[in-house]
């Protein structure tokens, strides 16, 4: 599964590590993705990876918890 937000499409960013001697090597910044169960447009529960900025902004609708039956 790719490291991409389901809602906004945010993915890894690239840049350089810079040492005290000013040597530069490639590095990546990864988005803070969390797994969330959400309701899609058809009302189905799906599990997706969403960045925390989308979760805190309220861009997703979390699915309600499913209660387990007691007799089984």
N, C-alpha and C positions, 0 to 999 in steps of 0.2 A: 504494500500500500504506500502510495507516495506521501511525502510530507507536505501536503497542500491542504489548506483550509477548505472545507466543503462550501462555506458561505461566500467568503470574499476572495478566495483563490490565492491567499498569501502563501508564499513558499520561501525556500532558502534564499538568502542574499549572500553575495560574495564580496570579499575584500582582501586585505593584506594583514598578516601579522607583521609587526614592525619591532625589531629587536633594538636594544640600546645602541648597537653598532649600525643601525639603520638598514639591516638586512630585511628583505621583504619576501615572505612566502604566502601562498594562497591560504585562505581560511573561509569558513562558512558560518553564518549566523542562522540558526534554525528557529522557526516560529514556535511559540508555546502552544502546542496542539494538545487538546484533551479529547478523549473519547466520550461522546454523549449520545444518548438515545433520544431521538427527536421524532416529531410527527411531521411527515411530509405533506404535500398539498392534498393527497388522496386520503389522509388520515391514518396512514400505515406507520407503524413503529420501525424506524431504521436506526442503525448504529453508524455514526459518522465521526470523523475527526474535525473538530472545530477549534479555531484559535480563541484564546481567552478574551481577546478584545471584542470578538463577536458575541461571546457568551455574556459578558458584562454589559454590552450595549443593548442586549435584548433582541438580537437579530434572529434568534432561534426560538422555537417553542418546544420545551422539553416534554417528553412523553410521561404520562403519569405512571407510577409504579404499579405493577401487576401483583395483586394479592394471591398468595398460594392457597389452595384449598386445604382445609384441615383434615379431612377424612382420608386422604390418600396416603 
